[in-house]
Amino acid sequence: MKFHVMTLFPEMITQGLSNSITGRAMEKGYISFDAVNIRDFSKDKHHKVDDYTYGGGAGMLMQAQPIYDCYLSLVDNNADKKPRVIYVTPQGQTFNQQMAADFAKEEELLFLCGHYEGVDERVLEEIVTDYVSIGDYVLTGGELPAMVMIDAISRLVPGVLNNDESALTESFYNNLLEYPQYSRPEEWMGKKVPQLHLSRDHTNVHQRRLAHQIQRTKHRRPDMYERYMIENPPKPEKPKRRRKKKNSTTDSEEN
Ligand code: SAH
């Protein structure tokens, strides 16, 4: 999976993603990313990339030309299939695990990070395929949101996590939060690891973990619990079979 990030602050992206799991995944070649400086594409003699907004209003706006030329340097505009271009913006759909899984299926993704008051609408109309937010608040720039999304998408790329299975039991899979987990020591500050986690008997472990997941989700995220219950309605109880009356003439098997 290849990530390209169009930004005015490329060091933020490279420094942020070169460590830990994403850093290792890059060294091993499971993912790659390049952070491209939009300023390098400015045709202004002072390398200006922003200007006042028409009609007034506070602050500066990123201009269309440097962003468009930066985009052209990354994609072949004549190609049949162009990569998805994500503009990170508080005005987008809120990012979630399902979207991360959907983006993880792509071979290549482009991110556009805004700054100041945002970006000239015309270049957005020209290149953006997805408008995505990381939550209902306003940040100073799109670099942190792009890193958040790249991190969440990367860990779903096969090979990036040592244990691919963990993504299937983690929070948000199937509208549930993960069950509580424990590590050594067996007792800490008088608190013992619950028997379920110590037992070597694996029968029913899945069922009991699921019960914990449901309980935790109901308590902490009632909105998710509601969705889980809609998708997994409780099975109707089997109707009790009526006992056959002894010596009944109608039901008699003797006839
Ligand atoms: N004036 C804009 C906000 C600009 S904030 C508005 O009212 O919508 C500057 C930049 O930070 C944006 O262009 C965007 O790229 C990024 N940004 C800010 N908050 C964000 C959020 N919640 N999610 C994703 N990107 C965000």
Residues whose N, C-alpha, C, O or C-beta is under 5 A from the ligand:
A	BS01	SAH	V88 T89 P90 L112 C113 G114 H115 Y116 E117 G118 V119 V132 S133 I134 G135 Y137 V138 L139 T140 G141 G142 P145
